[in-house]
Amino acid sequence: MTTIIHDVLIVGAGPAALAVAARLREPTPSAVFTDAEHDRYQWLKKYSGRMNLRPRASQAHKSKCSSTSRRNPNRDDTIVSGNPRFDIKVVDSSGCEWLKSWTNNFTALGISHLRSPMFFHPCPRDRDGLLAFARETGRCNDCIEIANCVGKSMSKHRRKKRIAKGDGIGSSDKAILEIDERDRKDYFTPSADIFHDYCRDVVHRYSLENLVEQAQVASVDFGHPDEFDLRDHDDPGTKIFKVVTADGLIKFAKVVVLAIGAGGKPVLPRQLSAEEQDGACHNTQLPKQTFLAKNVMRKIRARVPTAVAIVGGGLTSAQIAHQCIENGVGRVFLMMRGALKCWSLTRRQR
């Protein structure tokens, strides 16, 4: 039997892995062309062979960089189907569907909105694809504006007033940059539901539904085919990857992409005893145990006075602290190496 050697093997099935797979299936990614070139190329591709495409004499001298609107991210003429450019395989330890671990983490931590602006998304066709998706589905109200960032210039009166107050931006004119931000767009963060639905739309658009296989990668080796006992390889002089899963399955690929995020074994000061493990957990165990250890969750549900210590000063630790307070934990201790960054917020900002 002929051994299958995939063109690309992606380890992980989160947003980054989806972005890689979609990019490999997209013949005209937006990063390569300007908006005007993109629209022109797609129009030529759609109507090629059906009409005379030569420009009229009166239009031959016009610039290609004239203002155009962004393309519709759901246009059928750019959906890739049938004959994909690359043989892609995706393996993920969480499940056999896209964004399984991402969904588990967001559910466990109760995250309602992403932290990134809306132009950070996995679709390679259009930078504003997620924004267009929110508008087309009538869900713009689910997006939250990132205030005081870009898109709104500050008047000189307001700038002087904030300098006089020392309101978080310094007490001298040098602390304020004189930048006109009026022609920039405001930032918005999408809800987790919109982002998830948009990712599903990307999966469907590029026919990526059946690529994900549940498997945990145990080892990755790189060498010549004869080192892996592959005698039927077309080019024995070209090195390939050998990927072995925890179940002993072997897969071969020309390219391996590790899109595993912050995966790996938890780093603990020492090995915890069985009794300690009943009351402690690592954030990498969130898909298995909500946001706290099982014993702690039982105490919370029984309304027993409980205290929780969180080690770490990152965004995940802050989210866990918030979840603890929201779920009735009496005392929460947040321990970190660096200094605690605090901002004074008005009641309206809260």
N, C-alpha and C positions, 0 to 999 in steps of 0.2 A: 504494500500500500504506500502511495506517495505521501511523504511528510508535508504537512501544510506549514509554510513559512509566511507569516503575515507581514505585510509591509510596515504596519505600525501597531504596536501593542501598548495600550495605555493602562497604567496601574492606577486605579482610582476612578470614581465616577461622579465627582463633584462638579461645581461650576467651571473650574479650570480645565478639567478633563473634557467637559462638554465643549468648551471653547476651542480646544485643540481639534476634537473630532469634527466640529462644524466648520472650522477653518480649512481642514483637509478636503471637505466636500464642497466648499464654496469656490467656484471658478473665478469670480471677480470680487475679491475682498475690498472693502471700502478703504483700507489703509493704503492701497496701491494707486488709487485713482482719486481725482477731485470729484466733487459732487456732480459737476457738469459733465465730466468725462464718463462718470458712472451712468448717468441718465442716458447719455448718447449711446454708450456701448450696449446697454440693455435694450434700447429702442432698435438699434441695428440688428441685434441678435433676434429680436422678436419678429421684425418685418423683413428680414433678409430673404430674397427670392420672391417676395410678393409684390414689390413695387420698385420703381426707379429711385435709387437712393442717392443719386448724384445731386449735389446742392445746386440751387439756382444761382445764376450769375450775380444777382443782387445780394445774395446771402453768403457768397464764397469768401468775402473779406471779413465777415463778422468774427469776433473773438469767441473761442470756446469757453472762456471763463466768465461768460455772462451769468447773472444771478439766476439760479434755479432752485426750486424747492426740493427738499429731500424726498427720496423715493419711498414708496409704500413698502414696508417690510413684509407684507403678505402677498405681493404680486406673484401670480402663478408662474410667470415666464422665467423666474429665477429659481424656482424650487428644483433642487437636484433630486433625481430619481432614476431608477433603471440601472445605469451603468456607472457605479461610483469610480472615482479616480484612484482610490487606494483601498486595499484590503485592510480594514481596521478591526481590531479586537480590543475589548475593554474588560478588565477584571477588577472586581471590587469585593472586599471582604464583608461589607455591610449587607449586600443584597444584589439582586439581578435587575435593578432598575436605576435610572439616573437619579442623583441627588438623595439617595437613601440616607446616608450618614448626615448630610447637610440638614435634611428635614428632621431627623431625630434630634440633632443638636439644638436646632431652633425651637423645637417643641419642648424639649427638656428645660431649656433656659427661658422659655417664655418670651422670645424675641419677636416683637411684632413688626419691626422695620429694620431694614439693612442700614449699616453705617455709611456705606459708600454711595456716592451720587449715582444718578440713573444712567450715566453713560458708561458705567462699569457693568458690563453684561457679557454673556458668552456668544452673542451673535456677531459674526464678522461682516455682515452685509451693510450695516448702518449704525453709526455711533449713537444716533437718537432712536434706535429701534424700540427700546423699552419704553421711552416716552411716547412714541407713536402707538404702541400697544396699549398703554394706559388710556390714551385718548380714545382709541377705537372701541375699547371695551367699556368706556364710560366710568373709569375708576380713578380719575385724576384726584378726587378728594381723598383717596387712600394714601396719597403721597404727602410727605411732610417737607416743608421748605427748610433748608439750612440757613438760618437767619444770620445777618451781619457777616456774610462771606463774600459773595460777588454779586454783581447785577445792580447794586444800588449804591450810588455815590453819596458821600457824606458832605453836607454843606460846611462852609468855613465856620459859620456860627456854631454848628453842632460840634465841629472838631475842637474849637477853642473851649467850648463848654465842657467837653469831656476831658480836655487837658487840665483845665482848672480844677475839676473834681478828682483827677487822678483815677478815672474809672477804668482801670484794667489795661490801659494802653500806654501808660507812661506819663511823665509829667513835663516833657519837653517836646518842642516842635520836631526834633530829630527822630522821635519815636513814631511819628506819623508819616506814612508814605503818601506823597501827593500823586495818586494814581486815579485816572478817570476810569471807572468800572462800568460806565453806563451802557456800553455796547456789549457787555457780557451777559450771558444768561444766568438766571438764578439757579442755585443747586436745589435739587429735591432728592429725597431718599424714598425708594419704593417700599411698599409693605412686603412682608415675606410671601404673602399669598400671590401678589401680582408677579413678583420675581419668579416664583415657582411655576406659575401658569405660563409665563413667558418662556421659561426654559423648556417646558413641555411643548410649546409651540415650535421652538427651535429644533427639538428632537424630531417632531413630526415633519418639519419642513425639509430637513436633510436626511430623512429616512434612517434615523439612528436608533430605532426602537429595539431592535434585536441584537444589539452589539454587546450588551453588558452581561457578563457571566460572574456568578458569585464564586470567588476563590480568594484565598489569602496567599500572597506570594511569599515563599520561603527563601528563595535565592535567585540571583541574576548573574549569569556568566556570559562572557564575551570571548569568542574564539572562532577558529576555522571550522567549517562543517565536518571535516574528517575527525576533529577532536570530539565531536558529539555523535560520531558513528552515523553521519548522514552521507550515504554514498550516492544518492540520486539528486544531489543539489546541482543546479545548472552551472554555478560559478563557484567551484571549490576554493578559489583563491580569495573570495570575499568573506570577511568575518560577519558573523551574525550573533544574535543574542539567544541564549537558552534560559528560559524562565521556568522555574519549578515551583509548584504550589505546595501548600501544607498537606494536601491530599495525595501528593506524589504525581500529579499530572504535569506533563512537560509541554511547553509551548515554545515555538521558535518565531523570531521576528527580526526584520532588518533594522528596525528602530524601536527603542523602548522609551516611553515617556513616563516619568514618575510624577504623578499629580496627586500626591498623598497628603498634602498639607502638612500639618504639625503632627503627623502620625508617628508611631513608634511606641516603645515600651515606656511606662511611666518612670520618671526619675524620682526616687524616694531616698531619704537619708539612710534608711535601713529597711530590711525586710520586716513587714508588719506581721504580728502574730494573728492567729485565727480570730481571737477576741477583738483585737484592734481593727481588723478588716471589717468587722461587723459595724463599726462606728466611723470608719474612714473610707474615703474613696478618692480617686484621681479624676481630673476633669476628662481624661480620655475614656472613662467608664460611663460617661453620660448616656450614650445610647442604650446602656443596659440597666441603668438605675435612676432614671429621672435626673435630678440635679443634686441629690444627696444620697448617702448610704442608706440601705434598707432599714437598719435599726433606728436611725434618726428620723426617717420618714414615718415609721410606726409611732414614735413619740409625738411627732407633730400632729398626726391624725388623732391620737388619743388626748391631745391638748395637755400633754405633760410639759412642764417648764423645761426648755431646752436651750443650750448655748452651742454655737457653732463657731469654730475658728477656721478662717480661710487664709491659706498661705499663698501669696502672690499679689502683685499690684497691676495686673493687666486688665483688659476689658472683660475677659471671661470671669475673673474673680469679682469684678464689680457687678456683673450680671447675676452671678450666684448670690452675692450679698443681697441684692435687690429681691431675688426670688425667696431667699430665707425670710426676709422681713415681711414680704407679701403673704407668705404661707404660715405666719404665726410664730416664728422663732423668737424667743424672748430676747436673747443677746447675741450679737454678731460681732466677732473680732476679725478685722481685716489686717493681716500682717504683711509687710512688704519691706524690701531693702531700701528703696529710695524714699525721698520725701513725698508726702501726700500733697497732690496738687488740688487746690480748692479754688472755686470761683464763687463770688457773691452774686446771687441771682435775685432778681426782683420777683414778686409774686406772679406777675404776668408771664415771665420767662419760665417759671416752674410749671 
